Amino acid sequence: MTHLPPAASGSMRECFVADMAVRGFTEKTRKDYLRTVESFAAFLERSPSTATAEDIRRFQIRQSEQGLHAPAMNSTVAALRFFFNHTLDRPDLARLRYSRKLPVVLSPDEAARLIAATTCLKHRAALAVAYGAGLRPADRVAATPVVGRPGPVPPLR
């Protein structure tokens, strides 16, 4: 397993750690970023300073195939972006992206069938409003009615 070289005077690892310290990164962030770059170096089986855009793309594909979720991919992208931008001064490789899955969207016909499938007028109205407002399922579940408000609901301005 190839790692970043151990800290030696002027080494890439030492510069990376120093760059993070200068910018006030927490100890946890430093460890996470260092682990990410070490993982990238192990994937390359050579120094990350020789990396190409294709190497980064292959690394991200491998991580995606291993089931890495979006927050972890964000962290990986941030670590590599910082490493290439600040430590290696290679902004050409700092423009990292990862593919995101598009949400499943109902067609107008499917939405109409879903709304029509309910028999309760209250449920039908709630589904129609949620669909019309573009609420995601998590937003619909989290929406709770306001109970105990005296008087009518004030108009929107």
Rosetta blueprint (number, residue, H / E / L):
1 M L
2 T L
3 H L
4 L L
5 P L
6 P L
7 A L
8 A L
9 S L
10 G L
11 S L
12 M H
13 R H
14 E H
15 C H
16 F H
17 V H
18 A H
19 D H
20 M H
21 A H
22 V H
23 R L
24 G L
25 F L
26 T L
27 E H
28 K H
29 T H
30 R H
31 K H
32 D H
33 Y H
34 L H
35 R H
36 T H
37 V H
38 E H
39 S H
40 F H
41 A H
42 A H
43 F H
44 L H
45 E L
46 R L
47 S L
48 P H
49 S H
50 T H
51 A L
52 T L
53 A H
54 E H
55 D H
56 I H
57 R H
58 R H
59 F H
60 Q H
61 I H
62 R H
63 Q H
64 S H
65 E H
66 Q L
67 G L
68 L L
69 H L
70 A H
71 P H
72 A H
73 M H
74 N H
75 S H
76 T H
77 V H
78 A H
79 A H
80 L H
81 R H
82 F H
83 F H
84 F H
85 N H
86 H H
87 T H
88 L L
89 D L
90 R L
91 P H
92 D H
93 L H
94 A L
95 R L
96 L L
97 R L
98 Y L
99 S L
100 R L
101 K L
102 L L
103 P L
104 V L
105 V L
106 L L
107 S L
108 P H
109 D H
110 E H
111 A H
112 A H
113 R H
114 L H
115 I H
116 A H
117 A L
118 T L
119 T L
120 C L
121 L H
122 K H
123 H H
124 R H
125 A H
126 A H
127 L H
128 A H
129 V H
130 A H
131 Y H
132 G H
133 A H
134 G L
135 L L
136 R L
137 P H
138 A H
139 D H
140 R H
141 V H
142 A H
143 A L
144 T L
145 P L
146 V L
147 V L
148 G L
149 R L
150 P L
151 G L
152 P L
153 V L
154 P L
155 P L
156 L L
157 R L
